[in-house]
Amino acid sequence: MDIWINLNGKFVKKKEAKISIFDHGLLYGDGVFEGIRSYRGRIFCLDEHVKRLYSSAHFIMLKPPLSLEEMKKEIILTVRKNQLQDAYIRVVVTRGEGDLGLDPEKCPRASYFIIADKIELYPSEIYERGLELVTVSTRRNPTFSLDPQVKSLNYLNNILAKIQGKKAGCIEAIMLNQEGWVLECTGDNIFIVENGTLVTPPTFVGVLDGITRDVVMKLAKQLGIPCSEEVFSCYRLYNADECFLTGTAAEIVPVVKIDDREIGSGKPGEITERIKKEFQKVTRKGTPVYETGKG
Ligand code: PXG
C-alpha cells in the first residue's frame, strides 16, 4: 500500500517524495532527525521528541521552516493521513538545497519531511529469550567533537559500530567512550541491575539523553526501584544481575549475554520484566491522533 509522505507541508506519495541531490542533508549529513512512535492512535512522548528535534537543530544553527507547535501538528496530520494506529514516525529537517561546499549559508531554505509507516518490530523471541551483545572497538563520537545529544543525519559513527556488531553475529553493539567506559548501543541506551538497583551511564560521559531512558527512570521511581546514573566499566557490565536496552523503536529489550559472558541467570531478569510491563502501560497515554479537531 502506498503511504503519504509529508514533504515540506504537502502530502505526496512515496514514489513522488523526492529531495534534491544538492540537499546538504544528503551531501554532508547536515540535518537532524527524530524517531517517534504511536501506539493505538496515540503518539508517545510527542512533546519530548519535538523539543529534542528543535534542540538538535538549534545546536547546529539550523532553523526549521516551521515552529515547534506547527511541527507537532504536521506530525499528527501525517499519522492521521496514513490512518495508522501503531506507527513509526521519522521526522527529518535538512539544511536544504545548496551549492557544493560545506558552507551552510549556501542553503537558503531548510527542508523537512515526515514519514509515518507501520512499525517493524524485533522478532518476539528476542524479547522472550533476550539479546546477545558484543562491545565493539568503534568509540562513540566524543562530546567535544560532536555532542551525542545531537541526533544529526550523520550517524556514521553508530553505523560503523552496528556493522562491527553484525559481523560478530549481534543485532546491536555496545559502544564505549575513549576511556573505555560503557556508554550505550548504536540506537538504544543501556541499563544494568545490581542488587536491585538500576544503573545507567550519566549523559555527561557521552550518551544520548534517551526519551525511553528517561521514562524508565521515572517508572523505576514510581515502582520504588532505586536508580542511579553512574559511570561503569565492562567489569560491572559482565557481572550485573540483569541488563536491558531502551529505545523508541526497541522499547525495553532484555540482554542475556555480552562478549560471551552470561549476564545473571542468562535469562531475562525479574526487574527488567517489571519495567517492561509498566512501560507497556504508559505507552497508552500518548497524544491522541484522531480525537482533536485539527485538520
Ligand atoms: N542512543 C542513541 C545513539 C540513539 O540514536 C537512543 C539511544 C534511544 O533514544 P530514545 O529517545 O529513542 O529512547 C537512540 C535513538 C531507528 C533509530 O530507526 C533509532 C534511534 C536512532 C536512530 C535510528 O531505529 N534511537
Boltz pocket constraint, residues with backbone or C-beta under 6 A from the ligand:
constraints:
  - pocket:
      binder: B
      contacts: [[A, 35], [A, 148], [A, 158], [A, 184], [A, 185], [A, 186], [A, 187], [A, 188], [A, 189], [A, 208], [A, 209], [A, 210], [A, 211], [A, 212], [A, 213], [A, 246], [A, 247], [A, 248], [A, 249]]
      max_distance: 6.0
